[in-house]
Amino acid sequence: MSPPLATVATEFLERQGLAKSTVQSYELTLLPLLAEYGSYPIEILSRSTLIAYLDGLSHLAYTTHQRHQAIIQALFNFGVERGYLKANPIARLQRRKPNRDLRTIFANLIRSCSYGCQPSLELLDKFWSVNSYPHLLRVI
């Protein structure tokens, strides 16, 4: 039976050549994953489980989300190198796409209005304060 994810993560973080700041960054990134799945044997963590975990990080900016995904992928690559896994379950997993700034989308939409209308600052501020796509549809 393979070791728990927490054991593999400890070995991953204790490798030679990692800067202290890198280790701290990796620890902070891996803590939520380890809190949820640390006691699970690494070999039973499936692609769908890890995708669901990553999808649950929707509150993160896409660049931060990509960093989390890259660190988790590196951890599982380490597991493959050590012989704990035959393959990385999230190998070649697509990265999350960036969300376009809704204020920019709205401003561009108003600017391209064929009726020559001007966006009012009050309207833009109202839209931005609610910051959700359904409000964009109601305003239009």
DRENTORKOL-3810 file (N, C-alpha, C; in nm, 4 decimals):
REM DRENTORKOL-3810
@n.u->0.0848; n.v->-0.1185; n.w->0.0000; ca.u->0.0000; ca.v->0.0000; ca.w->0.0000; c.u->0.0891; c.v->0.1246; c.w->0.0000
@n.u->0.0434; n.v->0.2257; n.w->-0.0681; ca.u->0.1240; ca.v->0.3476; ca.w->-0.0794; c.u->0.1104; c.v->0.4346; c.w->0.0460
@n.u->0.2060; n.v->0.5226; n.w->0.0675; ca.u->0.2021; ca.v->0.6089; ca.w->0.1866; c.u->0.0912; c.v->0.7142; c.w->0.1746
@n.u->0.0528; n.v->0.7701; n.w->0.2881; ca.u->-0.0471; ca.v->0.8772; ca.w->0.2860; c.u->0.0073; c.v->1.0010; c.w->0.2136
@n.u->-0.0846; n.v->1.0792; n.w->0.1609; ca.u->-0.0478; ca.v->1.2017; ca.w->0.0907; c.u->0.0381; c.v->1.2914; c.w->0.1795
@n.u->0.0065; n.v->1.3009; n.w->0.3075; ca.u->0.0828; ca.v->1.3866; ca.w->0.3992; c.u->0.2289; c.v->1.3439; c.w->0.4088
@n.u->0.2552; n.v->1.2144; n.w->0.4068; ca.u->0.3927; ca.v->1.1640; ca.w->0.4127; c.u->0.4687; c.v->1.2016; c.w->0.2864
@n.u->0.4029; n.v->1.1838; n.w->0.1729; ca.u->0.4660; ca.v->1.2197; ca.w->0.0452; c.u->0.4912; c.v->1.3702; c.w->0.0402
@n.u->0.3958; n.v->1.4496; n.w->0.0889; ca.u->0.4125; ca.v->1.5952; ca.w->0.0905; c.u->0.5298; c.v->1.6354; c.w->0.1802
@n.u->0.5461; n.v->1.5680; n.w->0.2918; ca.u->0.6591; ca.v->1.5966; ca.w->0.3809; c.u->0.7912; c.v->1.5685; c.w->0.3104
@n.u->0.7990; n.v->1.4546; n.w->0.2436; ca.u->0.9206; ca.v->1.4224; ca.w->0.1676; c.u->0.9440; c.v->1.5255; c.w->0.0564
@n.u->0.8373; n.v->1.5646; n.w->-0.0089; ca.u->0.8442; ca.v->1.6640; ca.w->-0.1162; c.u->0.9008; c.v->1.7967; c.w->-0.0648
@n.u->0.8561; n.v->1.8382; n.w->0.0527; ca.u->0.8985; ca.v->1.9662; ca.w->0.1094; c.u->1.0384; c.v->1.9602; c.w->0.1716
@n.u->1.0839; n.v->1.8420; n.w->0.2063; ca.u->1.2153; ca.v->1.8278; ca.w->0.2701; c.u->1.3275; c.v->1.7999; c.w->0.1697
@n.u->1.2982; n.v->1.8086; n.w->0.0408; ca.u->1.4019; ca.v->1.7848; ca.w->-0.0604; c.u->1.5127; c.v->1.8880; c.w->-0.0484
@n.u->1.6317; n.v->1.8451; n.w->-0.0859; ca.u->1.7473; ca.v->1.9351; ca.w->-0.0870; c.u->1.7304; c.v->2.0394; c.w->-0.1975
@n.u->1.7801; n.v->2.1589; n.w->-0.1718; ca.u->1.7848; ca.v->2.2620; ca.w->-0.2746; c.u->1.6659; c.v->2.3551; c.w->-0.2802
@n.u->1.5649; n.v->2.3337; n.w->-0.1963; ca.u->1.4507; ca.v->2.4246; ca.w->-0.1956; c.u->1.4787; c.v->2.5416; c.w->-0.1014
@n.u->1.4547; n.v->2.6607; n.w->-0.1487; ca.u->1.4714; ca.v->2.7789; ca.w->-0.0642; c.u->1.3656; c.v->2.7789; c.w->0.0459
@n.u->1.3990; n.v->2.8405; n.w->0.1567; ca.u->1.3065; ca.v->2.8478; ca.w->0.2704; c.u->1.1740; c.v->2.9124; c.w->0.2296
@n.u->1.1818; n.v->3.0182; n.w->0.1488; ca.u->1.0596; ca.v->3.0871; ca.w->0.1043; c.u->0.9751; c.v->2.9971; c.w->0.0136
@n.u->1.0416; n.v->2.9140; n.w->-0.0663; ca.u->0.9695; ca.v->2.8207; ca.w->-0.1524; c.u->0.8970; c.v->2.7170; c.w->-0.0683
@n.u->0.9652; n.v->2.6645; n.w->0.0310; ca.u->0.9037; ca.v->2.5655; ca.w->0.1203; c.u->0.7819; c.v->2.6269; c.w->0.1900
@n.u->0.7956; n.v->2.7503; n.w->0.2389; ca.u->0.6837; ca.v->2.8157; ca.w->0.3067; c.u->0.5663; c.v->2.8366; c.w->0.2111
@n.u->0.5951; n.v->2.8781; n.w->0.0894; ca.u->0.4904; ca.v->2.8977; ca.w->-0.0109; c.u->0.4197; c.v->2.7661; c.w->-0.0430
@n.u->0.4969; n.v->2.6602; n.w->-0.0610; ca.u->0.4404; ca.v->2.5283; ca.w->-0.0898; c.u->0.3559; c.v->2.4794; c.w->0.0272
@n.u->0.4051; n.v->2.4996; n.w->0.1503; ca.u->0.3300; ca.v->2.4568; ca.w->0.2684; c.u->0.1931; c.v->2.5242; c.w->0.2736
@n.u->0.1913; n.v->2.6561; n.w->0.2536; ca.u->0.0648; ca.v->2.7300; ca.w->0.2575; c.u->-0.0306; c.v->2.6837; c.w->0.1482
@n.u->0.0249; n.v->2.6511; n.w->0.0337; ca.u->-0.0574; ca.v->2.6055; ca.w->-0.0779; c.u->-0.1117; c.v->2.4654; c.w->-0.0523
@n.u->-0.0300; n.v->2.3773; n.w->0.0058; ca.u->-0.0698; ca.v->2.2377; ca.w->0.0241; c.u->-0.1531; c.v->2.2130; c.w->0.1502
@n.u->-0.1507; n.v->2.3055; n.w->0.2461; ca.u->-0.2232; ca.v->2.2824; ca.w->0.3720; c.u->-0.3712; c.v->2.2498; c.w->0.3524
@n.u->-0.4467; n.v->2.3252; n.w->0.2711; ca.u->-0.5882; ca.v->2.2899; ca.w->0.2541; c.u->-0.6075; c.v->2.1516; c.w->0.1916
@n.u->-0.5236; n.v->2.1162; n.w->0.0950; ca.u->-0.5312; ca.v->1.9839; ca.w->0.0330; c.u->-0.5024; c.v->1.8753; c.w->0.1363
@n.u->-0.3989; n.v->1.8974; n.w->0.2177; ca.u->-0.3616; ca.v->1.7988; ca.w->0.3192; c.u->-0.4657; c.v->1.7889; c.w->0.4306
@n.u->-0.5296; n.v->1.8992; n.w->0.4618; ca.u->-0.6344; ca.v->1.8956; ca.w->0.5635; c.u->-0.7497; c.v->1.8059; c.w->0.5185
@n.u->-0.7766; n.v->1.8062; n.w->0.3898; ca.u->-0.8870; ca.v->1.7271; ca.w->0.3368; c.u->-0.8465; c.v->1.5837; c.w->0.3023
@n.u->-0.7273; n.v->1.5671; n.w->0.2445; ca.u->-0.6888; ca.v->1.4362; ca.w->0.1911; c.u->-0.5556; c.v->1.3831; c.w->0.2449
@n.u->-0.4983; n.v->1.4465; n.w->0.3445; ca.u->-0.3664; ca.v->1.4084; ca.w->0.3936; c.u->-0.3546; c.v->1.2655; c.w->0.4423
@n.u->-0.4606; n.v->1.2099; n.w->0.4966; ca.u->-0.4547; ca.v->1.0734; ca.w->0.5493; c.u->-0.4829; c.v->0.9676; c.w->0.4423
@n.u->-0.5242; n.v->1.0103; n.w->0.3229; ca.u->-0.5542; ca.v->0.9162; ca.w->0.2151; c.u->-0.4243; c.v->0.8632; c.w->0.1549
@n.u->-0.4202; n.v->0.7335; n.w->0.1237; ca.u->-0.3047; ca.v->0.6830; ca.w->0.0480; c.u->-0.2980; c.v->0.7560; c.w->-0.0866
@n.u->-0.1802; n.v->0.7974; n.w->-0.1260; ca.u->-0.1656; ca.v->0.8800; ca.w->-0.2456; c.u->-0.2199; c.v->0.8103; c.w->-0.3709
@n.u->-0.2101; n.v->0.6783; n.w->-0.3763; ca.u->-0.2515; ca.v->0.6070; ca.w->-0.4968; c.u->-0.4030; c.v->0.6059; c.w->-0.5182
@n.u->-0.4825; n.v->0.6330; n.w->-0.4130; ca.u->-0.6278; ca.v->0.6302; ca.w->-0.4329; c.u->-0.6863; c.v->0.7667; c.w->-0.4687
@n.u->-0.6029; n.v->0.8704; n.w->-0.4686; ca.u->-0.6523; ca.v->1.0025; ca.w->-0.5074; c.u->-0.6642; c.v->1.0069; c.w->-0.6597
@n.u->-0.7868; n.v->1.0149; n.w->-0.7066; ca.u->-0.8133; ca.v->1.0081; ca.w->-0.8500; c.u->-0.8103; c.v->1.1465; c.w->-0.9142
@n.u->-0.8061; n.v->1.1441; n.w->-1.0449; ca.u->-0.8109; ca.v->1.2682; ca.w->-1.1225; c.u->-0.9380; c.v->1.3471; c.w->-1.0893
@n.u->-1.0510; n.v->1.2785; n.w->-1.0829; ca.u->-1.1774; ca.v->1.3474; ca.w->-1.0556; c.u->-1.1791; c.v->1.4093; c.w->-0.9158
@n.u->-1.1189; n.v->1.3427; n.w->-0.8191; ca.u->-1.1100; ca.v->1.3985; ca.w->-0.6831; c.u->-1.0265; c.v->1.5257; c.w->-0.6832
@n.u->-0.9130; n.v->1.5215; n.w->-0.7514; ca.u->-0.8247; ca.v->1.6386; ca.w->-0.7548; c.u->-0.8849; c.v->1.7523; c.w->-0.8374
@n.u->-0.9564; n.v->1.7199; n.w->-0.9435; ca.u->-1.0253; ca.v->1.8232; ca.w->-1.0219; c.u->-1.1328; c.v->1.8892; c.w->-0.9364
@n.u->-1.2081; n.v->1.8087; n.w->-0.8620; ca.u->-1.3114; ca.v->1.8648; ca.w->-0.7734; c.u->-1.2486; c.v->1.9561; c.w->-0.6688
@n.u->-1.1341; n.v->1.9152; n.w->-0.6150; ca.u->-1.0645; ca.v->2.0001; ca.w->-0.5174; c.u->-1.0241; c.v->2.1330; c.w->-0.5818
@n.u->-0.9631; n.v->2.1254; n.w->-0.6994; ca.u->-0.9191; ca.v->2.2474; ca.w->-0.7683; c.u->-1.0383; c.v->2.3352; c.w->-0.8075
@n.u->-1.1473; n.v->2.2741; n.w->-0.8479; ca.u->-1.2678; ca.v->2.3512; ca.w->-0.8809; c.u->-1.3234; c.v->2.4225; c.w->-0.7582
@n.u->-1.2998; n.v->2.3648; n.w->-0.6415; ca.u->-1.3441; ca.v->2.4276; ca.w->-0.5172; c.u->-1.2635; c.v->2.5515; c.w->-0.4797
@n.u->-1.1551; n.v->2.5750; n.w->-0.5508; ca.u->-1.0724; ca.v->2.6936; ca.w->-0.5253; c.u->-1.1130; c.v->2.8099; c.w->-0.6156
@n.u->-1.2404; n.v->2.8157; n.w->-0.6495; ca.u->-1.2890; ca.v->2.9172; ca.w->-0.7440; c.u->-1.2767; c.v->3.0598; c.w->-0.6897
@n.u->-1.2621; n.v->3.0747; n.w->-0.5587; ca.u->-1.2485; ca.v->3.2070; ca.w->-0.4987; c.u->-1.1105; c.v->3.2689; c.w->-0.5252
@n.u->-1.0163; n.v->3.1890; n.w->-0.5724; ca.u->-0.8801; ca.v->3.2384; ca.w->-0.5972; c.u->-0.8708; c.v->3.3058; c.w->-0.7335
@n.u->-0.7862; n.v->3.4057; n.w->-0.7431; ca.u->-0.7556; ca.v->3.4654; ca.w->-0.8730; c.u->-0.6968; c.v->3.3560; c.w->-0.9619
@n.u->-0.7155; n.v->3.3689; n.w->-1.0920; ca.u->-0.6721; ca.v->3.2606; ca.w->-1.1792; c.u->-0.5216; c.v->3.2358; c.w->-1.1709
@n.u->-0.4418; n.v->3.3404; n.w->-1.1481; ca.u->-0.2972; ca.v->3.3193; ca.w->-1.1370; c.u->-0.2625; c.v->3.2408; c.w->-1.0105
@n.u->-0.3329; n.v->3.2698; n.w->-0.9023; ca.u->-0.3122; ca.v->3.1961; ca.w->-0.7771; c.u->-0.3605; c.v->3.0522; c.w->-0.7935
@n.u->-0.4725; n.v->3.0361; n.w->-0.8606; ca.u->-0.5257; ca.v->2.9027; ca.w->-0.8871; c.u->-0.4260; c.v->2.8216; c.w->-0.9690
@n.u->-0.3654; n.v->2.8847; n.w->-1.0689; ca.u->-0.2663; ca.v->2.8157; ca.w->-1.1515; c.u->-0.1432; c.v->2.7768; c.w->-1.0697
@n.u->-0.1048; n.v->2.8624; n.w->-0.9751; ca.u->0.0088; ca.v->2.8302; ca.w->-0.8875; c.u->-0.0254; c.v->2.7090; c.w->-0.8012
@n.u->-0.1469; n.v->2.7053; n.w->-0.7455; ca.u->-0.1898; ca.v->2.5907; ca.w->-0.6656; c.u->-0.1850; c.v->2.4635; c.w->-0.7501
@n.u->-0.2395; n.v->2.4727; n.w->-0.8707; ca.u->-0.2417; ca.v->2.3555; ca.w->-0.9575; c.u->-0.0998; c.v->2.3094; c.w->-0.9914
@n.u->-0.0111; n.v->2.4034; n.w->-1.0192; ca.u->0.1272; ca.v->2.3680; ca.w->-1.0543; c.u->0.1986; c.v->2.3004; c.w->-0.9368
@n.u->0.1781; n.v->2.3490; n.w->-0.8161; ca.u->0.2425; ca.v->2.2901; ca.w->-0.6979; c.u->0.1873; c.v->2.1505; c.w->-0.6707
@n.u->0.0559; n.v->2.1352; n.w->-0.6834; ca.u->-0.0044; ca.v->2.0036; ca.w->-0.6624; c.u->0.0441; c.v->1.9061; c.w->-0.7703
@n.u->0.0538; n.v->1.9542; n.w->-0.8929; ca.u->0.1041; ca.v->1.8693; ca.w->-1.0007; c.u->0.2496; c.v->1.8285; c.w->-0.9734
@n.u->0.3299; n.v->1.9221; n.w->-0.9233; ca.u->0.4695; ca.v->1.8898; ca.w->-0.8894; c.u->0.4758; c.v->1.7861; c.w->-0.7771
@n.u->0.3873; n.v->1.7975; n.w->-0.6800; ca.u->0.3818; ca.v->1.6993; ca.w->-0.5709; c.u->0.3531; c.v->1.5598; c.w->-0.6265
@n.u->0.2564; n.v->1.5508; n.w->-0.7162; ca.u->0.2229; ca.v->1.4195; ca.w->-0.7719; c.u->0.3304; c.v->1.3695; c.w->-0.8685
@n.u->0.3996; n.v->1.4602; n.w->-0.9369; ca.u->0.5155; ca.v->1.4189; ca.w->-1.0177; c.u->0.6233; c.v->1.3586; c.w->-0.9276
@n.u->0.6427; n.v->1.4189; n.w->-0.8114; ca.u->0.7372; ca.v->1.3672; ca.w->-0.7129; c.u->0.6959; c.v->1.2260; c.w->-0.6696
@n.u->0.5656; n.v->1.2071; n.w->-0.6493; ca.u->0.5144; ca.v->1.0752; ca.w->-0.6131; c.u->0.5430; c.v->0.9713; c.w->-0.7206
@n.u->0.5346; n.v->1.0123; n.w->-0.8466; ca.u->0.5667; ca.v->0.9220; ca.w->-0.9578; c.u->0.7161; c.v->0.8898; c.w->-0.9559
@n.u->0.7999; n.v->0.9930; n.w->-0.9385; ca.u->0.9460; ca.v->0.9727; ca.w->-0.9352; c.u->0.9877; c.v->0.8773; c.w->-0.8236
@n.u->0.9203; n.v->0.8859; n.w->-0.7109; ca.u->0.9518; ca.v->0.8005; ca.w->-0.5965; c.u->0.8918; c.v->0.6602; c.w->-0.6077
@n.u->0.8090; n.v->0.6383; n.w->-0.7086; ca.u->0.7487; ca.v->0.5065; ca.w->-0.7272; c.u->0.6206; c.v->0.4840; c.w->-0.6491
@n.u->0.5640; n.v->0.5890; n.w->-0.5895; ca.u->0.4388; ca.v->0.5759; ca.w->-0.5155; c.u->0.3186; c.v->0.5699; c.w->-0.6099
@n.u->0.3357; n.v->0.6234; n.w->-0.7299; ca.u->0.2293; ca.v->0.6275; ca.w->-0.8308; c.u->0.2845; c.v->0.5804; c.w->-0.9645
@n.u->0.1977; n.v->0.5234; n.w->-1.0459; ca.u->0.2386; ca.v->0.4857; ca.w->-1.1814; c.u->0.2318; c.v->0.6056; c.w->-1.2746
@n.u->0.1369; n.v->0.6939; n.w->-1.2491; ca.u->0.1197; ca.v->0.8132; ca.w->-1.3324; c.u->0.0604; c.v->0.9249; c.w->-1.2475
@n.u->0.0844; n.v->1.0473; n.w->-1.2902; ca.u->0.0291; ca.v->1.1641; ca.w->-1.2221; c.u->-0.1176; c.v->1.1777; c.w->-1.2626
@n.u->-0.2109; n.v->1.1726; n.w->-1.1669; ca.u->-0.3531; ca.v->1.1789; ca.w->-1.2027; c.u->-0.3961; c.v->1.3125; c.w->-1.2648
@n.u->-0.3192; n.v->1.4185; n.w->-1.2424; ca.u->-0.3583; ca.v->1.5460; ca.w->-1.3044; c.u->-0.2596; c.v->1.5914; c.w->-1.4116
@n.u->-0.1893; n.v->1.4959; n.w->-1.4682; ca.u->-0.0987; ca.v->1.5289; ca.w->-1.5791; c.u->-0.1811; c.v->1.5834; c.w->-1.6954
@n.u->-0.1302; n.v->1.6865; n.w->-1.7586; ca.u->-0.1928; ca.v->1.7497; ca.w->-1.8745; c.u->-0.3314; c.v->1.8063; c.w->-1.8456
@n.u->-0.3594; n.v->1.8357; n.w->-1.7208; ca.u->-0.4869; ca.v->1.8980; ca.w->-1.6854; c.u->-0.4847; c.v->2.0436; c.w->-1.7314
@n.u->-0.5887; n.v->2.0853; n.w->-1.8017; ca.u->-0.5964; ca.v->2.2225; ca.w->-1.8501; c.u->-0.5980; c.v->2.3202; c.w->-1.7327
@n.u->-0.5315; n.v->2.4338; n.w->-1.7517; ca.u->-0.5325; ca.v->2.5393; ca.w->-1.6494; c.u->-0.6605; c.v->2.6206; c.w->-1.6608
@n.u->-0.7035; n.v->2.6760; n.w->-1.5479; ca.u->-0.8224; ca.v->2.7600; ca.w->-1.5465; c.u->-0.7979; c.v->2.8846; c.w->-1.6286
@n.u->-0.8978; n.v->2.9267; n.w->-1.7033; ca.u->-0.8881; ca.v->3.0468; ca.w->-1.7860; c.u->-0.9133; c.v->3.1708; c.w->-1.6994
@n.u->-0.8519; n.v->3.2835; n.w->-1.7350; ca.u->-0.8757; ca.v->3.4060; ca.w->-1.6578; c.u->-1.0164; c.v->3.4596; c.w->-1.6829
@n.u->-1.0738; n.v->3.5190; n.w->-1.5794; ca.u->-1.2022; ca.v->3.5871; ca.w->-1.5939; c.u->-1.1751; c.v->3.7277; c.w->-1.6438
@n.u->-1.2462; n.v->3.7664; n.w->-1.7464; ca.u->-1.2291; ca.v->3.9022; ca.w->-1.7933; c.u->-1.2915; c.v->3.9981; c.w->-1.6926
@n.u->-1.2322; n.v->4.1138; n.w->-1.6799; ca.u->-1.2811; ca.v->4.2161; ca.w->-1.5889; c.u->-1.4183; c.v->4.2639; c.w->-1.6372
@n.u->-1.5224; n.v->4.2449; n.w->-1.5534; ca.u->-1.6582; ca.v->4.2790; ca.w->-1.5949; c.u->-1.6757; c.v->4.4280; c.w->-1.6209
@n.u->-1.6025; n.v->4.5105; n.w->-1.5498; ca.u->-1.6143; ca.v->4.6543; ca.w->-1.5731; c.u->-1.5654; c.v->4.6889; c.w->-1.7143
@n.u->-1.4573; n.v->4.6253; n.w->-1.7573; ca.u->-1.4056; ca.v->4.6477; ca.w->-1.8924; c.u->-1.5046; c.v->4.5974; c.w->-1.9960
@n.u->-1.5612; n.v->4.4801; n.w->-1.9740; ca.u->-1.6599; ca.v->4.4258; ca.w->-2.0673; c.u->-1.7772; c.v->4.5214; c.w->-2.0804
@n.u->-1.8280; n.v->4.5679; n.w->-1.9674; ca.u->-1.9438; ca.v->4.6572; ca.w->-1.9682; c.u->-1.9103; c.v->4.7899; c.w->-2.0367
@n.u->-1.7962; n.v->4.8474; n.w->-2.0033; ca.u->-1.7570; ca.v->4.9745; ca.w->-2.0644; c.u->-1.7397; c.v->4.9593; c.w->-2.2155
@n.u->-1.6784; n.v->4.8495; n.w->-2.2593; ca.u->-1.6625; ca.v->4.8263; ca.w->-2.4027; c.u->-1.7962; c.v->4.8061; c.w->-2.4713
@n.u->-1.8873; n.v->4.7398; n.w->-2.4043; ca.u->-2.0198; ca.v->4.7185; ca.w->-2.4602; c.u->-2.0917; c.v->4.8518; c.w->-2.4797
@n.u->-2.0854; n.v->4.9367; n.w->-2.3786; ca.u->-2.1502; ca.v->5.0670; ca.w->-2.3897; c.u->-2.0826; c.v->5.1507; c.w->-2.4984
@n.u->-1.9492; n.v->5.1479; n.w->-2.5038; ca.u->-1.8761; ca.v->5.2241; ca.w->-2.6056; c.u->-1.9127; c.v->5.1808; c.w->-2.7469
@n.u->-1.9397; n.v->5.0531; n.w->-2.7618; ca.u->-1.9704; ca.v->5.0039; ca.w->-2.8957; c.u->-2.1187; c.v->5.0151; c.w->-2.9297
@n.u->-2.1950; n.v->5.0756; n.w->-2.8429; ca.u->-2.3391; ca.v->5.0917; ca.w->-2.8654; c.u->-2.3618; c.v->5.1662; c.w->-2.9965
@n.u->-2.4403; n.v->5.1084; n.w->-3.0841; ca.u->-2.4619; ca.v->5.1679; ca.w->-3.2163; c.u->-2.5481; c.v->5.2936; c.w->-3.2100
@n.u->-2.6084; n.v->5.3207; n.w->-3.0951; ca.u->-2.6927; ca.v->5.4388; ca.w->-3.0823; c.u->-2.6141; c.v->5.5612; c.w->-3.0366
@n.u->-2.4854; n.v->5.5484; n.w->-3.0196; ca.u->-2.4028; ca.v->5.6618; ca.w->-2.9791; c.u->-2.4224; c.v->5.7015; c.w->-2.8347
@n.u->-2.4748; n.v->5.6125; n.w->-2.7509; ca.u->-2.4973; ca.v->5.6457; ca.w->-2.6105; c.u->-2.3645; c.v->5.6536; c.w->-2.5357
@n.u->-2.3603; n.v->5.7296; n.w->-2.4291; ca.u->-2.2418; ca.v->5.7434; ca.w->-2.3452; c.u->-2.2671; c.v->5.6724; c.w->-2.2124
@n.u->-2.1702; n.v->5.5949; n.w->-2.1656; ca.u->-2.1903; ca.v->5.5314; ca.w->-2.0351; c.u->-2.1844; c.v->5.6368; c.w->-1.9253
@n.u->-2.2824; n.v->5.6350; n.w->-1.8372; ca.u->-2.2787; ca.v->5.7295; ca.w->-1.7259; c.u->-2.1929; c.v->5.6709; c.w->-1.6151
@n.u->-2.1210; n.v->5.7576; n.w->-1.5453; ca.u->-2.0384; ca.v->5.7101; ca.w->-1.4339; c.u->-2.1248; c.v->5.6461; c.w->-1.3267
@n.u->-2.2448; n.v->5.7006; n.w->-1.3068; ca.u->-2.3357; ca.v->5.6456; ca.w->-1.2067; c.u->-2.3744; c.v->5.5013; c.w->-1.2433
@n.u->-2.4016; n.v->5.4787; n.w->-1.3708; ca.u->-2.4375; ca.v->5.3454; ca.w->-1.4166; c.u->-2.3199; c.v->5.2484; c.w->-1.4021
@n.u->-2.2012; n.v->5.2938; n.w->-1.4410; ca.u->-2.0825; ca.v->5.2088; ca.w->-1.4261; c.u->-2.0551; c.v->5.1767; c.w->-1.2798
@n.u->-2.0675; n.v->5.2774; n.w->-1.1929; ca.u->-2.0441; ca.v->5.2547; ca.w->-1.0499; c.u->-2.1489; c.v->5.1606; c.w->-0.9905
@n.u->-2.2741; n.v->5.1756; n.w->-1.0355; ca.u->-2.3788; ca.v->5.0861; ca.w->-0.9871; c.u->-2.3487; c.v->4.9428; c.w->-1.0304
@n.u->-2.3114; n.v->4.9265; n.w->-1.1564; ca.u->-2.2775; ca.v->4.7934; ca.w->-1.2062; c.u->-2.1594; c.v->4.7358; c.w->-1.1297
@n.u->-2.0547; n.v->4.8152; n.w->-1.1130; ca.u->-1.9333; ca.v->4.7659; ca.w->-1.0483; c.u->-1.9593; c.v->4.7299; c.w->-0.9030
@n.u->-2.0455; n.v->4.8022; n.w->-0.8346; ca.u->-2.0692; ca.v->4.7756; ca.w->-0.6929; c.u->-2.1388; c.v->4.6416; c.w->-0.6709
@n.u->-2.2206; n.v->4.5990; n.w->-0.7656; ca.u->-2.2864; ca.v->4.4700; ca.w->-0.7487; c.u->-2.1996; c.v->4.3579; c.w->-0.8025
@n.u->-2.1146; n.v->4.3893; n.w->-0.9028; ca.u->-2.0109; ca.v->4.2988; ca.w->-0.9501; c.u->-2.0602; c.v->4.1576; c.w->-0.9810
@n.u->-2.1672; n.v->4.1500; n.w->-1.0595; ca.u->-2.2107; ca.v->4.0175; ca.w->-1.1014; c.u->-2.2692; c.v->4.0221; c.w->-1.2408
@n.u->-2.2494; n.v->3.9181; n.w->-1.3129; ca.u->-2.2898; ca.v->3.9111; ca.w->-1.4531; c.u->-2.4406; c.v->3.9281; c.w->-1.4723
@n.u->-2.5292; n.v->3.8683; n.w->-1.3898; ca.u->-2.6728; ca.v->3.8880; ca.w->-1.4110; c.u->-2.7134; c.v->4.0354; c.w->-1.4067
@n.u->-2.6442; n.v->4.1173; n.w->-1.3270; ca.u->-2.6747; ca.v->4.2589; ca.w->-1.3227; c.u->-2.6392; c.v->4.3266; c.w->-1.4545
@n.u->-2.5352; n.v->4.2760; n.w->-1.5193; ca.u->-2.4981; ca.v->4.3293; ca.w->-1.6492; c.u->-2.6142; c.v->4.3095; c.w->-1.7462
@n.u->-2.6774; n.v->4.1941; n.w->-1.7418; ca.u->-2.7872; ca.v->4.1654; ca.w->-1.8326; c.u->-2.9082; c.v->4.2527; c.w->-1.8034
@n.u->-2.9354; n.v->4.2816; n.w->-1.6759; ca.u->-3.0482; ca.v->4.3660; ca.w->-1.6397; c.u->-3.0242; c.v->4.5114; c.w->-1.6817
@n.u->-2.9012; n.v->4.5584; n.w->-1.6721; ca.u->-2.8708; ca.v->4.6963; ca.w->-1.7076; c.u->-2.8868; c.v->4.7170; c.w->-1.8568
@n.u->-2.8479; n.v->4.6197; n.w->-1.9345; ca.u->-2.8550; ca.v->4.6315; ca.w->-2.0803; c.u->-2.9991; c.v->4.6231; c.w->-2.1204
END
